[in-house]
Amino acid sequence: MWSVADDAGVVRRERIAGIYRLSAYFLSVLTTEIPVVIVIVTMYVTVSYWMAKLIPSALNFVAHWATILAFFFACQVYSRECERRQQLDLISK
């Protein structure tokens, strides 16, 4: 969702100082974004589920919402991991 490129300098300085590990930073970023992700996915699924005229059942709606939410989190974690690897490459140089 958001890029952490702006934080590269801060992360590099604090990592060199030994304040915390890079994985702790990215875990905190992901944790703080959870409420925002849930709101965005809920808004998207609420509109798209009924526009697509899928089965009008609460159970099916919740299952669809949970599937989209899990997919979104998986994509977000993968994206953060790619950014983390780029950060590690920048720091090690």
Beta strands, then each sheet from edge to edge (+ up, - down):
end
